Amino acid sequence: MAIKQELEKKEKRTCLYDKHVSLGAFMSPFGGFEMPIQYEGIQQEHQAVREHVGLFDVSHMGEVTVKGKDAERYVQHIFTNDVAGAPVGKIYYGMMCYENGGTVDDLLVYKFGEDDFFLVINAANIDKDWAWMQAQAEGFDIDLQNRSDFYGQIAVQGPEAEHIVETVLGLPCSELVFYTCKTIGDVIISRTGYTGEDGFEIYASHDYIRECWDKLIAAGVQPCGLGCRDTLRFEVGLPLYGDELSEEITPIMAGLGMFVKLDKEEFIGKEALAKQKTEGPAKKLVGIELADKAIPRHGYTVLKDGQPIGEVTTGYHALSVDKSVCMALIDSQYAKLDTEVEIQIRKKTFPGKVVKKQFYNKSYKK
């Protein structure tokens, strides 16, 4: 019985698993998958993306298609952002929420046609999201499909990304602006990114993704693990589900109200989020900069005058700005910029101050 349970808990592998192993990547479980954390080292990979270009395996992400007469109405019902009348090729970021405003997941919605949408969800939430989406589909004339096992996905990120995608992969992409996409045969290419740099995502069959990976590696593109993906997204204030968003952390608390369109006719969680926006949330997500080199980690306590006021959600010594910083969810009354706080790191407390969550300026192509 114990052996069976261990087998059931075994992490899944992406279509590029053997490629990572052959490159000597350090592999570790993430979101139910065995994923590369680093190759040459987090700092080297981080700088490659900031200064040149880097390649990520993001095949662990989930993909769900929504097609049919009520496709738009269904997406509007489960999604906080507003896709009504959106042009084909547009991508939207937003959240799926519970009735109480808590976050089911944050996701991207691609519009391929008037009755054709493509939803990209987080790897760790695929099973939960899929069950939740199916439960919300009653009464809608749609064809809902979980295509997560079909698609492989790579992300090419950095200031040289456009040149690399066009010259090495032969995929025309220069006409795409930020948060748009197109299809070339069975290949989906988009321009979004999760690093604060310009970049592209390519979704396709496992075989095609493996071919793309080989071409990019042969061309000298730096393979990058999830370690630097986290340091990169953190520096520009992008949230990670499970840290800055969760069933307990609403989009309003996380400072993502701009992606919650309360002027929409309806969506799940609208009433609770409208109330929270009007009254103000009890807690807010903030940035904190430490005066010391000590590194605050997830779960560390934030204090004000020695009293706990919240917890760190993500913290690093930010490589691009050479500062010890973190994002933290704290009592709203202390969320004003320049408020002095302390962070408990092991048995010592370190002084810091509240700052903007974006520690490094983004370099997207608008």
HELIX and SHEET records of a PDB file:
HELIX    1   1 ALA A    2  GLU A    8  1                                   7    
HELIX    2   2 TYR A   17  SER A   22  1                                   6    
HELIX    3   3 ILE A   42  GLU A   51  1                                  10    
HELIX    4   4 ALA A   71  ILE A   78  1                                   8    
HELIX    5   5 ALA A  123  ASN A  125  5                                   3    
HELIX    6   6 ILE A  126  GLN A  136  1                                  11    
HELIX    7   7 ALA A  161  VAL A  168  1                                   8    
HELIX    8   8 HIS A  206  ALA A  218  1                                  13    
HELIX    9   9 LEU A  226  GLU A  235  1                                  10    
HELIX   10  10 GLY A  257  PHE A  259  5                                   3    
HELIX   11  11 LYS A  270  GLU A  279  1                                  10    
HELIX   12  12 SER A  332  TYR A  334  5                                   3    
SHEET    1   A 2 PHE A  26  PHE A  30  0                                        
SHEET    2   A 2 PHE A  33  GLN A  38 -1                                        
SHEET    1   B 6 CYS A 181  ILE A 184  0                                        
SHEET    2   B 6 VAL A 187  SER A 190 -1                                        
SHEET    3   B 6 GLY A 199  ALA A 204 -1                                        
SHEET    4   B 6 GLY A 152  GLN A 157 -1                                        
SHEET    5   B 6 GLY A  54  ASP A  57 -1                                        
SHEET    6   B 6 GLN A 222  CYS A 224  1                                        
SHEET    1   C 5 ILE A  91  CYS A  97  0                                        
SHEET    2   C 5 THR A 103  GLY A 113 -1                                        
SHEET    3   C 5 ASP A 116  ILE A 121 -1                                        
SHEET    4   C 5 GLY A  62  LYS A  67 -1                                        
SHEET    5   C 5 ASP A 143  ASN A 146 -1                                        
SHEET    1   D 7 LYS A 283  LEU A 290  0                                        
SHEET    2   D 7 LYS A 323  ASP A 331 -1                                        
SHEET    3   D 7 GLN A 307  ALA A 318 -1                                        
SHEET    4   D 7 THR A 301  LYS A 304 -1                                        
SHEET    5   D 7 GLU A 340  ILE A 345 -1                                        
SHEET    6   D 7 LYS A 348  VAL A 355 -1                                        
SHEET    7   D 7 LYS A 283  LEU A 290 -1                                        
END                                                                             
